[in-house]
Amino acid sequence: MRITKNREILEKKCEGIYYTEGIIIANKLINAVIFGKHKSCIGLAHNQIGGNKNVFIAKINNKWRCFINASIINHSKDYIIHKESCMSFPKKSNKVKRYNSITIEYQVKARNDVTGNMFETETFEGFNACIIQHEIDHLKGIHIFNKK
Ligand SMILES: [Zn+2]
């Protein structure tokens, strides 16, 4: 699975997906990072491998995690200017504005059941918040070179 540099694909908005299909995509993303030997990679969104679904993976506190149907539901007022690079723009970087803290909602199971809600909320701060915002931007067709 190649990581695309095609801006037309990267700038397309991703859509929601069924949870079980999202898990399959998350595995494809993990494989793209591991078998592609992308050691410096800390996040990858579905459109970066040519897809169009709301799925991304991110390395949070040195551990790979997957996020399905994620969206930002709250954020801090303060922001940081963060210098970022991206797997889709090798050897380049850009400074972008990121909220210092964000709360996201993402799907953790196929449906609501006796053990709880299918969506979970979680707050991320600092560098972790930057990684998540970078990936959620990707899902909206936004990357470090077209972000306003
Ligand atoms: Zn990126």
Boltz pocket constraint, residues with backbone or C-beta under 6 A from the ligand:
constraints:
  - pocket:
      binder: B
      contacts: [[A, 43], [A, 85], [A, 86], [A, 87], [A, 88], [A, 134], [A, 138], [A, 143]]
      max_distance: 6.0
